[in-house]
Amino acid sequence: MSTQELFKDTLSVVNVGLKGFADDIIAAGGRCLALDWQPPAQGDREGGWALATLLGHPAVEAANEVALARLLAADPVLTGIATARDVLPGMADGRRLIVHAGPPIAWAAMCGPMRGGVLGAVVLEGWADTIEGATRIVERGEVELEPCHHHGAVGPMAGIISPSMPVFVVENEAAKNRSYCNFNEGLGKVLRFGANGPSVIDRLRTMASVVAPTLRAVLERTGPIELKPLMGQALNMGDEVHNRNVAATALFIKRLAPALVETDVPRADMAATLAFVAGNDHFFLNLSMAACKAMCDAAANVPGSSLVTAMARNGVNFGVRLSGTGDAWFEAPANPVDGLYFPGYSIADAAADLGDSAITETAGVGGFAMAAAPAIVKFVGGTPTDAMHHSLRMRAITLGAHPSFTLPALDFASAAAGIDARKVVDCSVLPIINSGIAHREAGIGQIGAGVTTAPMACFTAAVKALARDVAAMGRTR
């Protein structure tokens, strides 16, 4: 019998034995022992064997040290505000490309909110005059659809970025890699939640014609703005920089205001821009996402590393990427979001988990830093104790902690950072994610917010692939 066959048989015996032991405890009234255990990889034999080959593997441990060091050393800086077509190479030369959140997905398989966002972007670009006309040209294949992550970008919820949209340009000063994110529209009926009516399109055009040029003029005076210190300060003021950005947005306005009044921007545009940013507590979210994307990309492509570099959702599937497996996606059906719903709505109305904003959790903030933001529970549900529990529990599945992101409620301990796919599969502890909730149908918009997790199957598949790659690395040495 081979070693692998012996491992599989042993795993089966252990699983059966533990189940019988648990049954005996239940029959006895369950008072003698509280058993909270699941087999690695949720009992997947191949996944369990792959995990066994990776745990303690010298090449994997060394690779993870490199990847984690790059993640922690990354220094994301806002360096510019540009039009998407000018900085995303895939949109050059008039290419009709729209990028979206999550792993790749065909138009026919897209959820309602993502379809609504795509159609709204087609109208915004002037490729069609109506939503009906936009539907026809998309169905004829006249518009290309690709993930934001394939272009160094991220976008919240549907994640739609089209060529004329303004984007933040963020550069990691440590490694010189760049990332991009669109502007945040605010809450309610907005494109990222699938709404695409005239008011949505008008707001997007105002953002491109007034807000973006004003902020660009301000940035020319301030010079590059470091984002990691700003995010760290916001955590100490009650944000987790995913679903709560009240402090971060205020700090950003404070950074901009003195330079704004020194620009030659028309007074009306100044007032409109300040009103837009100040009236949207989520404005900083997109900067946080771009910063986290720059940090995570810095840790990518380290052969043998099990560090997670992306978690993204398209409303149908959830996908993860590992440093050691490069650009490959490992997918599973996206989970529903458990949270608080606006009056008149329930989970029956909701799309599945959606958006690139889980890049914040991938970098160690968002759900991983909920202990810093007890007030977040008023938006996503639960209690302040739950928020602290989530942050503590994430320590079980990370390679380390981020010294720039400290949590006051936990005696200023650093937030867990550097998700290790091996630990997720081994411990059966899933990454926690804060999320908005979109209506499952296009055109309605946001209906709530809550908390969800990544599905285990993504990580099991990733661990299997990494094990094959590590074994191949060993054979070529």
C-alpha positions in Angstrom: 0.0 0.0 0.0 1.3 3.4 -0.9 1.8 6.2 1.6 -1.0 8.2 0.0 -3.4 5.2 0.1 -2.5 4.6 3.8 -3.2 8.3 4.5 -6.6 8.2 2.8 -7.6 5.0 4.7 -6.5 6.4 8.0 -8.4 9.6 7.4 -11.6 7.6 6.7 -11.1 5.6 10.0 -10.5 8.8 12.0 -13.6 10.5 10.5 -15.8 7.5 11.2 -14.4 7.1 14.7 -14.9 10.7 15.7 -18.4 10.7 14.4 -19.2 7.6 16.6 -17.5 9.3 19.5 -19.6 12.4 19.0 -22.8 10.3 18.7 -21.9 8.7 22.1 -21.5 12.1 23.7 -24.8 13.3 22.3 -26.5 10.1 23.6 -25.1 10.8 27.0 -26.6 14.3 27.0 -23.7 16.2 25.6 -22.5 17.4 29.0 -19.1 15.7 29.2 -17.4 17.4 26.3 -18.0 20.2 23.8 -16.6 18.8 20.5 -16.1 21.4 17.8 -14.0 19.7 15.1 -14.1 19.1 11.4 -11.7 17.1 9.3 -9.3 19.0 7.2 -10.7 20.0 3.8 -14.1 19.1 5.1 -13.3 15.5 4.6 -12.1 15.8 1.0 -9.4 13.0 0.9 -7.4 14.5 -2.0 -7.5 17.9 -0.3 -6.4 16.4 3.0 -3.5 14.6 1.3 -2.5 17.8 -0.6 -2.6 19.7 2.7 -0.4 17.1 4.4 2.3 17.5 1.7 2.4 21.2 2.2 2.3 21.6 6.0 5.8 22.3 7.2 7.3 22.0 3.7 10.6 23.9 3.7 10.0 25.5 0.3 6.5 26.6 1.1 7.6 28.1 4.5 10.4 30.0 2.8 8.2 31.2 0.0 5.6 32.4 2.6 8.2 34.4 4.4 9.0 36.2 1.2 5.4 36.8 0.2 4.3 38.0 3.7 7.3 40.4 3.9 6.3 41.9 0.5 2.7 42.3 1.7 3.7 44.1 4.9 6.4 46.2 3.2 4.1 47.6 0.5 3.6 51.3 0.7 0.5 52.3 -1.4 0.4 55.9 -2.4 -2.3 57.8 -4.3 -0.3 59.2 -7.2 -2.9 60.3 -9.7 -6.5 60.5 -11.0 -6.9 59.4 -14.6 -9.5 58.3 -17.1 -9.6 54.5 -17.3 -8.9 54.3 -21.0 -5.6 56.2 -20.5 -4.2 53.9 -17.8 -5.8 50.5 -18.3 -3.8 49.1 -21.3 -6.7 46.8 -22.2 -8.9 49.8 -22.9 -6.5 51.5 -25.3 -7.1 52.1 -29.0 -10.9 52.4 -28.6 -11.4 48.9 -27.4 -15.0 48.4 -26.1 -14.0 46.8 -22.9 -15.9 46.9 -19.6 -14.3 45.3 -16.5 -16.3 43.8 -13.7 -15.8 42.3 -10.2 -14.9 38.8 -9.3 -13.5 35.9 -11.3 -14.3 35.6 -15.1 -18.0 35.1 -16.0 -19.9 35.2 -19.3 -22.7 37.6 -19.9 -25.3 34.8 -19.9 -24.3 33.7 -16.5 -24.0 37.1 -14.8 -26.3 38.0 -11.9 -28.9 40.8 -12.2 -26.9 43.6 -10.5 -23.8 42.9 -12.7 -25.9 42.8 -15.8 -27.5 46.1 -14.8 -24.1 47.7 -14.2 -22.8 46.6 -17.6 -25.8 47.9 -19.4 -25.6 51.2 -17.6 -21.9 51.5 -18.5 -22.8 50.9 -22.2 -25.2 53.8 -22.1 -22.7 56.0 -20.3 -20.1 55.4 -23.0 -22.6 56.3 -25.7 -22.4 52.9 -27.4 -26.2 52.7 -27.0 -28.9 55.2 -26.3 -31.1 53.0 -24.2 -30.9 50.0 -21.9 -32.7 48.0 -24.5 -30.2 49.0 -27.1 -27.3 48.2 -24.8 -28.8 44.7 -24.2 -28.8 44.0 -27.9 -25.1 45.0 -28.5 -23.9 43.1 -25.5 -25.8 40.0 -26.5 -24.2 40.3 -30.0 -20.8 40.3 -28.4 -19.9 43.8 -29.4 -18.7 44.6 -25.9 -15.9 42.7 -24.2 -16.3 41.8 -20.5 -13.3 40.9 -18.3 -12.5 40.9 -14.6 -11.0 44.0 -13.0 -8.3 41.9 -11.5 -7.0 41.0 -14.9 -6.2 44.7 -15.5 -4.6 45.6 -12.1 -7.9 47.1 -10.9 -10.7 46.4 -8.4 -14.2 47.7 -8.1 -16.9 47.4 -5.3 -20.0 45.2 -5.8 -20.6 44.8 -9.6 -17.2 46.5 -10.0 -18.0 48.1 -13.3 -15.3 50.3 -14.9 -15.7 51.5 -18.5 -13.3 53.6 -20.6 -14.6 57.1 -19.7 -14.8 56.6 -16.0 -12.3 58.3 -13.7 -10.0 56.0 -11.6 -7.6 56.4 -8.7 -4.1 55.5 -9.6 -2.2 54.0 -6.6 1.4 53.0 -6.7 3.2 50.8 -4.2 6.4 52.8 -3.6 8.2 49.7 -2.4 7.9 47.6 -5.5 6.5 50.1 -8.1 3.5 48.0 -8.9 0.3 49.9 -9.7 -3.4 49.4 -9.0 -6.6 51.2 -10.0 -10.1 51.7 -8.7 -13.2 53.7 -9.8 -14.8 56.4 -7.8 -17.5 55.6 -5.2 -21.0 56.9 -6.1 -22.6 56.7 -2.7 -25.3 54.4 -1.5 -28.7 53.4 -2.8 -29.6 53.4 -6.5 -26.1 53.3 -8.0 -24.4 51.5 -10.8 -22.3 49.2 -8.6 -25.6 47.8 -7.2 -27.0 47.3 -10.7 -29.1 50.5 -10.9 -28.8 52.2 -14.3 -31.6 54.8 -14.7 -31.0 58.4 -15.9 -30.1 59.8 -12.5 -27.4 57.1 -12.1 -25.9 58.0 -15.5 -26.1 61.7 -14.8 -24.2 61.3 -11.5 -21.5 59.3 -13.2 -21.1 62.0 -15.8 -20.8 64.7 -13.1 -18.2 62.6 -11.3 -16.2 62.5 -14.6 -16.7 66.2 -15.5 -16.5 67.9 -12.2 -15.3 65.7 -9.3 -12.4 64.0 -11.0 -10.9 67.2 -12.5 -11.2 69.0 -9.2 -9.5 66.2 -7.3 -6.8 66.0 -9.9 -6.1 69.7 -9.5 -5.9 69.2 -5.7 -3.5 66.2 -6.0 -1.2 68.2 -8.2 -0.8 70.6 -5.3 -0.6 68.1 -2.4 1.6 65.7 -4.3 1.3 61.9 -3.7 -0.8 60.9 -0.6 0.3 58.0 1.5 -2.7 55.7 2.1 -1.4 53.2 4.6 -0.9 55.7 7.5 -4.3 57.2 6.7 -5.9 53.8 6.9 -4.1 53.0 10.1 -5.3 56.2 11.7 -8.9 55.6 10.6 -8.8 52.1 12.3 -7.9 53.9 15.5 -10.9 56.2 15.0 -13.6 53.5 14.6 -13.4 52.4 10.9 -12.5 49.1 9.4 -12.0 50.7 6.0 -14.4 48.3 4.1 -18.0 48.9 5.2 -17.2 51.8 7.6 -15.2 54.7 6.2 -16.5 57.6 8.1 -13.2 58.5 9.7 -11.1 57.7 6.6 -13.3 59.9 4.4 -13.1 62.8 6.9 -9.3 62.4 7.1 -9.0 62.4 3.3 -11.1 65.6 3.1 -8.9 67.2 5.8 -5.8 66.3 3.7 -7.4 67.9 0.5 -9.1 71.0 1.8 -6.2 73.4 2.3 -4.9 72.6 -1.2 -8.4 72.8 -2.7 -8.8 76.5 -1.8 -5.4 77.3 -3.4 -6.4 75.8 -6.8 -7.8 77.7 -9.8 -10.8 75.4 -9.8 -14.1 77.4 -10.2 -15.8 77.9 -6.9 -18.9 76.1 -8.0 -16.9 73.0 -8.8 -15.1 73.2 -5.5 -18.4 73.3 -3.6 -19.9 70.5 -5.7 -16.8 68.3 -5.1 -16.7 68.9 -1.4 -20.4 68.3 -1.1 -20.1 65.0 -3.1 -17.2 63.6 -1.0 -18.5 64.9 2.3 -21.9 63.5 1.6 -20.6 60.0 1.0 -19.1 58.3 4.0 -18.1 55.4 1.7 -16.0 57.6 -0.6 -12.7 56.3 0.9 -13.7 52.7 0.3 -12.4 52.7 -3.3 -9.1 54.2 -2.2 -8.8 51.5 0.5 -9.5 48.9 -2.1 -6.9 50.2 -4.5 -4.4 50.4 -1.6 -5.1 46.8 -0.6 -4.8 45.6 -4.2 -1.4 47.2 -4.5 -0.3 45.5 -1.3 -1.6 42.1 -2.3 -0.2 42.3 -5.8 3.2 43.0 -4.3 3.0 39.6 -2.6 2.0 37.7 -5.8 3.9 35.2 -7.9 6.2 33.8 -5.3 6.6 30.1 -6.3 5.4 27.8 -3.6 3.7 30.4 -1.5 0.2 29.5 0.0 -0.5 33.2 0.8 -3.9 34.4 -0.6 -3.5 37.4 -2.9 -7.1 37.9 -4.0 -10.6 37.1 -2.9 -13.3 38.3 -5.3 -17.0 37.6 -6.0 -19.2 38.1 -9.1 -22.6 37.4 -7.5 -22.5 33.8 -8.8 -19.0 32.5 -7.9 -16.4 33.3 -5.3 -12.8 33.1 -6.5 -9.4 33.1 -4.8 -5.8 33.5 -6.0 -2.6 32.3 -4.3 0.8 33.8 -4.6 2.3 30.5 -5.6 -0.2 29.7 -8.4 -0.1 33.1 -10.1 -3.1 34.3 -12.1 -5.2 31.0 -11.7 -8.6 31.4 -10.1 -10.1 28.7 -7.8 -13.8 29.1 -7.6 -17.0 27.9 -5.8 -20.5 29.1 -5.6 -20.7 32.4 -3.7 -22.4 32.4 -0.3 -25.4 34.4 0.6 -24.9 37.4 2.9 -26.4 37.3 6.4 -27.1 40.9 7.5 -29.5 43.7 8.0 -32.0 44.5 5.3 -33.7 47.7 4.4 -37.5 47.8 5.2 -39.5 45.7 2.7 -36.5 43.4 1.7 -35.2 40.1 2.9 -32.6 37.5 2.0 -35.0 36.1 -0.6 -34.5 39.4 -2.6 -30.7 39.4 -2.4 -28.0 38.5 -4.9 -25.3 36.2 -3.7 -22.0 37.7 -2.4 -20.7 40.3 -4.9 -17.7 42.5 -5.4 -13.9 43.0 -5.4 -14.0 44.7 -2.0 -12.9 41.5 -0.3 -9.5 42.6 -1.3 -9.6 44.6 2.0 -9.9 41.4 4.0 -7.2 39.8 1.9 -4.9 42.6 3.0 -5.9 42.4 6.7 -8.6 45.0 7.2 -12.3 45.0 6.7 -13.8 42.0 8.4 -10.4 41.1 9.8 -10.3 44.5 11.6 -13.9 44.6 12.8 -12.7 44.9 16.4 -11.6 48.4 15.5 -15.1 49.4 14.4 -17.8 48.4 17.0 -20.3 50.7 15.3 -20.1 48.6 12.1 -22.6 46.2 13.7 -25.3 48.9 13.3 -24.8 48.5 9.5 -24.0 44.8 9.1 -25.7 43.2 12.2 -24.3 41.4 15.2 -22.8 42.9 18.4 -19.5 44.6 19.3 -18.5 41.3 20.9 -19.0 39.6 17.6 -16.8 42.2 15.9 -14.0 41.4 18.3 -14.5 37.7 18.0 -14.2 37.9 14.2 -10.8 39.7 14.4 -9.5 37.2 17.0 -10.6 34.2 15.0 -8.9 35.4 11.8 -5.5 35.0 13.6 -5.9 31.2 13.2 -5.6 31.4 9.4 -3.0 34.0 8.8 0.8 34.0 8.4 1.2 37.1 10.6 -0.2 40.5 11.5 0.1 43.9 10.0 1.9 46.4 12.3 0.4 49.4 10.4 -3.1 48.3 11.3 -3.8 48.2 15.0 -7.0 47.5 16.9 -7.7 49.6 20.0 -10.3 47.3 21.4 -7.6 44.5 21.5 -5.0 46.6 23.3 -3.8 47.9 19.9 -2.8 44.4 18.7 -2.0 44.3 15.0 -4.7 43.0 12.7 -4.3 39.5 11.3 -2.9 39.6 7.8 -1.6 37.2 5.1 -4.3 34.5 4.7 -2.7 31.1 4.5 -4.8 28.8 2.3 -3.3 25.8 4.1 -4.5 27.1 7.5 -8.0 27.7 6.2 -8.2 24.1 4.9 -6.6 22.7 8.0 -8.6 24.7 10.7 -11.9 24.9 8.8 -12.0 28.6 9.7 -13.2 30.7 6.8 -12.2 34.3 6.1 -14.9 36.7 7.3 -16.0 39.4 4.9 -18.1 42.5 5.4 -20.4 43.2 2.4 -23.1 45.3 1.0 -26.2 43.5 -0.3 -27.6 44.1 -3.8 -31.0 43.1 -5.0 -30.9 40.1 -7.2 -32.6 42.0 -10.0 -31.0 44.7 -12.1 -32.0 48.3 -11.5 -33.1 48.2 -7.9 -29.8 48.8 -6.1 -28.7 48.2 -2.5 -31.1 46.5 -0.1 -28.8 46.0 2.9 -25.4 45.0 4.3 -24.0 42.1 6.3 -21.4 39.6 6.9 -20.5 36.5 5.0 -17.6 34.0 4.5 -15.6 32.6 1.6 -16.6 29.1 0.6 -14.2 26.3 1.7 -14.1 24.7 -1.8 -12.1 27.6 -3.2 -9.3 27.0 -0.7 -9.3 23.2 -1.0 -9.0 23.5 -4.8 -6.2 26.0 -4.4 -4.3 23.8 -2.0 -4.5 20.9 -4.4 -3.1 23.0 -7.2 -0.3 24.3 -5.1 0.6 20.8 -3.9 1.0 19.8 -7.6 3.1 22.8 -8.3 5.3 22.3 -5.3 5.8 18.6 -6.2 6.8 19.7 -9.7 9.3 22.2 -8.3 10.9 19.4 -6.3 11.3 17.2 -9.3 13.0 19.9 -11.3 15.7 20.6 -8.7 
